[in-house]
């Protein structure tokens, strides 16, 4: 346990700046979109948010852009904690930046591939709605993960607590995905090719590729 706490102490200098940057992002997100943010954090009942803020080209909106950046950094933190927990990587800023670069690159490639496949399958309209809801759920989960990681890093640096956080975040993500698939099963069952491509190519392949790169 003492070794684990000592390792955490060594990484606080740079990781504090990462948390500070993400906190500023969250503050800007709330300050510049106060009404939307209040609706957005209604985690239990997101239907009102989907109804009001589902618009065309939602990815170009500043709220989505800031939220996605916030999500990517928190996702990278989660992967960083997971890998260093099992001593698969170093507790260094350079390793964190490498992870962030590779994750952003893989997600961008996945997004471009997804858009091309959806266009070929003629389901662009459906994919926009699905992506909007999936991204909303993921940003909401990233807000919770940010505060949990913050508490872990600066208040309770316990290995067991970190494992509990990672399990909780993974569980919430899987639950959100299950909710989406259940909601749109009527569409998926007539587009099984899309479902297979989405699950195998766009969900699993990027993480397998990331593992291969790091290995």
C-alpha positions as a Markdown table, in Angstrom:
| # | Residue | x | y | z |
|---|---|---|---|---|
| 1 | Unk | 0.0 | 0.0 | 0.0 |
| 2 | Unk | 2.9 | 2.4 | 0.9 |
| 3 | Unk | 4.5 | 1.8 | -2.5 |
| 4 | Unk | 1.2 | 2.5 | -4.3 |
| 5 | Unk | 0.8 | 5.8 | -2.4 |
| 6 | Unk | 4.4 | 6.7 | -3.2 |
| 7 | Unk | 3.8 | 6.1 | -6.9 |
| 8 | Unk | 0.8 | 8.4 | -6.8 |
| 9 | Unk | 2.8 | 11.1 | -5.1 |
| 10 | Unk | 5.4 | 11.1 | -7.8 |
| 11 | Unk | 2.9 | 11.7 | -10.6 |
| 12 | Unk | 0.9 | 14.5 | -8.9 |
| 13 | Unk | 3.0 | 17.4 | -10.3 |
| 14 | Unk | 1.9 | 16.9 | -13.9 |
| 15 | Unk | -1.4 | 15.2 | -13.3 |
| 16 | Unk | -2.6 | 18.2 | -11.2 |
| 17 | Unk | -2.3 | 20.3 | -14.3 |
| 18 | Unk | -4.4 | 17.7 | -16.2 |
| 19 | Unk | -7.1 | 17.9 | -13.6 |
| 20 | Unk | -6.9 | 21.7 | -13.5 |
| 21 | Unk | -7.3 | 21.9 | -17.3 |
| 22 | Unk | -10.3 | 19.6 | -17.2 |
| 23 | Unk | -11.8 | 21.6 | -14.3 |
| 24 | Unk | -11.5 | 24.8 | -16.4 |
| 25 | Unk | -13.1 | 23.0 | -19.4 |
| 26 | Unk | -16.0 | 22.0 | -17.2 |
| 27 | Unk | -16.3 | 25.5 | -15.7 |
| 28 | Unk | -16.3 | 27.0 | -19.2 |
| 29 | Unk | -18.9 | 24.5 | -20.4 |
| 30 | Unk | -21.2 | 25.4 | -17.5 |
| 31 | Unk | -20.5 | 29.1 | -17.7 |
| 32 | Unk | -21.0 | 29.5 | -21.5 |
| 33 | Unk | -24.0 | 27.2 | -21.7 |
| 34 | Unk | -25.7 | 27.5 | -18.3 |
| 35 | Unk | -29.2 | 26.5 | -19.3 |
| 36 | Unk | -28.1 | 23.6 | -21.6 |
| 37 | Unk | -25.7 | 22.4 | -18.9 |
| 38 | Unk | -28.4 | 22.3 | -16.2 |
| 39 | Unk | -30.6 | 20.2 | -18.6 |
| 40 | Unk | -27.6 | 18.1 | -19.6 |
| 41 | Unk | -26.7 | 16.9 | -16.0 |
| 42 | Unk | -30.2 | 15.5 | -15.4 |
| 43 | Unk | -28.6 | 12.0 | -15.6 |
| 44 | Unk | -31.7 | 10.1 | -14.6 |
| 45 | Unk | -34.1 | 11.7 | -17.1 |
| 46 | Unk | -32.2 | 12.7 | -20.3 |
| 47 | Unk | -35.2 | 12.7 | -22.5 |
| 48 | Unk | -35.8 | 16.5 | -22.1 |
| 49 | Unk | -32.2 | 17.2 | -23.2 |
| 50 | Unk | -32.5 | 14.9 | -26.3 |
| 51 | Unk | -35.8 | 16.7 | -27.2 |
| 52 | Unk | -34.5 | 20.2 | -26.9 |
| 53 | Unk | -30.9 | 20.0 | -28.1 |
| 54 | Unk | -31.0 | 17.4 | -30.8 |
| 55 | Unk | -30.0 | 19.5 | -33.9 |
| 56 | Unk | -28.3 | 18.9 | -37.2 |
| 57 | Unk | -24.5 | 19.2 | -37.2 |
| 58 | Unk | -24.5 | 18.9 | -33.4 |
| 59 | Unk | -20.8 | 18.0 | -33.5 |
| 60 | Unk | -20.1 | 21.5 | -34.7 |
| 61 | Unk | -21.7 | 23.1 | -31.6 |
| 62 | Unk | -19.3 | 24.5 | -29.0 |
| 63 | Unk | -21.1 | 22.6 | -26.2 |
| 64 | Unk | -20.5 | 19.3 | -27.9 |
| 65 | Unk | -16.9 | 20.2 | -28.9 |
| 66 | Unk | -15.9 | 21.2 | -25.3 |
| 67 | Unk | -17.8 | 18.2 | -23.9 |
| 68 | Unk | -16.0 | 15.9 | -26.3 |
| 69 | Unk | -12.6 | 17.3 | -25.4 |
| 70 | Unk | -13.5 | 16.9 | -21.7 |
| 71 | Unk | -14.6 | 13.3 | -22.4 |
| 72 | Unk | -11.4 | 12.4 | -24.3 |
| 73 | Unk | -9.1 | 13.6 | -21.5 |
| 74 | Unk | -11.1 | 11.7 | -18.9 |
| 75 | Unk | -11.1 | 8.6 | -21.1 |
| 76 | Unk | -7.4 | 8.9 | -21.3 |
| 77 | Unk | -7.1 | 9.2 | -17.6 |
| 78 | Unk | -9.2 | 6.1 | -17.1 |
| 79 | Unk | -7.0 | 4.1 | -19.5 |
| 80 | Unk | -3.9 | 5.6 | -17.9 |
| 81 | Unk | -5.0 | 4.5 | -14.4 |
| 82 | Unk | -6.0 | 1.1 | -15.7 |
| 83 | Unk | -2.7 | 0.4 | -17.4 |
| 84 | Unk | -0.5 | 1.7 | -14.6 |
| 85 | Unk | -2.6 | -0.2 | -12.1 |
| 86 | Unk | -1.4 | -3.4 | -13.8 |
| 87 | Unk | 2.1 | -2.0 | -14.4 |
| 88 | Unk | 1.6 | -2.0 | -18.1 |
| 89 | Unk | 2.9 | 1.6 | -18.5 |
| 90 | Unk | 4.9 | 4.2 | -16.6 |
| 91 | Unk | 3.5 | 7.0 | -14.4 |
| 92 | Unk | 4.9 | 9.6 | -16.6 |
| 93 | Unk | 3.5 | 12.6 | -18.5 |
| 94 | Unk | 5.0 | 11.3 | -21.8 |
| 95 | Unk | 3.1 | 8.0 | -21.5 |
| 96 | Unk | -0.1 | 9.9 | -20.8 |
| 97 | Unk | 0.5 | 12.1 | -23.9 |
| 98 | Unk | 1.2 | 9.0 | -26.0 |
| 99 | Unk | -2.1 | 7.5 | -24.8 |
| 100 | Unk | -4.0 | 10.6 | -25.5 |
| 101 | Unk | -2.6 | 11.0 | -29.0 |
| 102 | Unk | -3.3 | 7.4 | -29.9 |
| 103 | Unk | -6.8 | 7.4 | -28.4 |
| 104 | Unk | -7.7 | 10.6 | -30.3 |
| 105 | Unk | -6.3 | 9.3 | -33.5 |
| 106 | Unk | -8.2 | 6.0 | -33.2 |
| 107 | Unk | -11.5 | 7.6 | -32.3 |
| 108 | Unk | -11.1 | 10.0 | -35.3 |
| 109 | Unk | -10.5 | 7.1 | -37.6 |
| 110 | Unk | -13.4 | 5.2 | -36.1 |
| 111 | Unk | -15.7 | 8.2 | -36.6 |
| 112 | Unk | -14.7 | 8.7 | -40.2 |
| 113 | Unk | -15.1 | 5.0 | -41.0 |
| 114 | Unk | -18.5 | 5.0 | -39.3 |
| 115 | Unk | -19.7 | 8.0 | -41.3 |
| 116 | Unk | -18.6 | 6.4 | -44.6 |
| 117 | Unk | -20.3 | 3.0 | -43.8 |
| 118 | Unk | -23.5 | 4.7 | -42.7 |
| 119 | Unk | -23.6 | 6.7 | -45.9 |
| 120 | Unk | -23.1 | 3.5 | -47.9 |
| 121 | Unk | -25.8 | 1.7 | -46.0 |
| 122 | Unk | -28.2 | 4.7 | -46.4 |
| 123 | Unk | -28.8 | 5.2 | -42.6 |
| 124 | Unk | -27.1 | 8.6 | -42.1 |
| 125 | Unk | -30.1 | 10.1 | -40.4 |
| 126 | Unk | -30.3 | 7.3 | -37.9 |
| 127 | Unk | -26.6 | 7.3 | -37.2 |
| 128 | Unk | -26.7 | 11.0 | -36.4 |
| 129 | Unk | -29.4 | 10.5 | -33.7 |
| 130 | Unk | -27.7 | 7.4 | -32.3 |
| 131 | Unk | -24.3 | 9.1 | -32.2 |
| 132 | Unk | -25.8 | 12.2 | -30.5 |
| 133 | Unk | -27.4 | 10.1 | -27.7 |
| 134 | Unk | -24.3 | 7.8 | -27.3 |
| 135 | Unk | -22.0 | 10.9 | -27.0 |
| 136 | Unk | -24.3 | 12.5 | -24.5 |
| 137 | Unk | -24.3 | 9.5 | -22.3 |
| 138 | Unk | -20.5 | 9.2 | -22.5 |
| 139 | Unk | -19.9 | 12.9 | -21.6 |
| 140 | Unk | -22.3 | 12.5 | -18.6 |
| 141 | Unk | -20.4 | 9.5 | -17.4 |
| 142 | Unk | -17.1 | 11.4 | -17.9 |
| 143 | Unk | -18.3 | 14.1 | -15.6 |
| 144 | Unk | -18.9 | 11.6 | -12.9 |
| 145 | Unk | -15.6 | 9.9 | -13.6 |
| 146 | Unk | -13.8 | 13.2 | -13.4 |
| 147 | Unk | -14.9 | 13.8 | -9.8 |
| 148 | Unk | -14.2 | 10.2 | -8.8 |
| 149 | Unk | -10.7 | 10.3 | -10.2 |
| 150 | Unk | -10.2 | 13.7 | -8.5 |
| 151 | Unk | -11.2 | 12.2 | -5.2 |
| 152 | Unk | -9.0 | 9.2 | -5.7 |
| 153 | Unk | -6.0 | 11.2 | -6.8 |
| 154 | Unk | -6.0 | 13.8 | -4.0 |
| 155 | Unk | -8.0 | 12.4 | -1.1 |
| 156 | Unk | -8.1 | 8.6 | -1.2 |
| 157 | Unk | -5.2 | 7.1 | -3.2 |
| 158 | Unk | -6.2 | 3.5 | -2.6 |
| 159 | Unk | -5.7 | 0.7 | -5.2 |
| 160 | Unk | -8.9 | -0.9 | -4.1 |
| 161 | Unk | -10.8 | 2.3 | -4.5 |
| 162 | Unk | -9.4 | 2.8 | -8.0 |
| 163 | Unk | -10.5 | -0.7 | -9.1 |
| 164 | Unk | -14.0 | 0.1 | -7.7 |
| 165 | Unk | -14.1 | 3.3 | -9.8 |
| 166 | Unk | -13.0 | 1.6 | -13.0 |
| 167 | Unk | -15.6 | -1.1 | -12.5 |
| 168 | Unk | -18.3 | 1.5 | -11.8 |
| 169 | Unk | -17.5 | 3.5 | -14.9 |
| 170 | Unk | -17.3 | 0.4 | -17.1 |
| 171 | Unk | -20.6 | -0.7 | -15.7 |
| 172 | Unk | -22.3 | 2.6 | -16.4 |
| 173 | Unk | -20.9 | 2.7 | -19.9 |
| 174 | Unk | -22.2 | -0.8 | -20.7 |
| 175 | Unk | -25.6 | 0.1 | -19.2 |
| 176 | Unk | -25.8 | 3.2 | -21.4 |
| 177 | Unk | -25.0 | 1.1 | -24.5 |
| 178 | Unk | -27.5 | -1.5 | -23.6 |
| 179 | Unk | -30.2 | 1.2 | -23.1 |
| 180 | Unk | -29.4 | 2.5 | -26.6 |
| 181 | Unk | -29.5 | -0.9 | -28.3 |
| 182 | Unk | -32.7 | -1.7 | -26.6 |
| 183 | Unk | -34.3 | 1.6 | -27.7 |
| 184 | Unk | -33.2 | 1.2 | -31.3 |
| 185 | Unk | -33.5 | -2.6 | -31.6 |
| 186 | Unk | -36.4 | -2.0 | -34.1 |
| 187 | Unk | -33.9 | -0.4 | -36.4 |
| 188 | Unk | -31.0 | -2.7 | -35.7 |
| 189 | Unk | -32.9 | -5.9 | -36.4 |
| 190 | Unk | -33.5 | -4.7 | -40.0 |
| 191 | Unk | -29.9 | -3.6 | -40.3 |
| 192 | Unk | -27.9 | -6.4 | -38.8 |
| 193 | Unk | -25.0 | -5.7 | -41.0 |
| 194 | Unk | -24.7 | -2.2 | -39.5 |
| 195 | Unk | -25.0 | -3.7 | -36.0 |
| 196 | Unk | -22.2 | -6.2 | -36.7 |
| 197 | Unk | -20.0 | -3.6 | -38.2 |
| 198 | Unk | -20.6 | -1.2 | -35.3 |
| 199 | Unk | -19.9 | -3.7 | -32.6 |
| 200 | Unk | -16.9 | -5.5 | -34.1 |
| 201 | Unk | -15.2 | -2.8 | -36.2 |
| 202 | Unk | -16.1 | 0.4 | -34.5 |
| 203 | Unk | -16.3 | -0.7 | -30.9 |
| 204 | Unk | -13.8 | -3.5 | -30.4 |
| 205 | Unk | -11.2 | -3.0 | -33.1 |
| 206 | Unk | -9.8 | 0.4 | -32.0 |
| 207 | Unk | -9.1 | -0.9 | -28.5 |
| 208 | Unk | -7.5 | -4.1 | -29.8 |
| 209 | Unk | -5.4 | -1.9 | -32.1 |
| 210 | Unk | -4.4 | 0.4 | -29.2 |
| 211 | Unk | -3.4 | -2.6 | -27.2 |
| 212 | Unk | -1.3 | -3.9 | -30.1 |
| 213 | Unk | 0.4 | -0.5 | -30.5 |
| 214 | Unk | 1.3 | -0.2 | -26.8 |
| 215 | Unk | 2.4 | -3.8 | -26.6 |
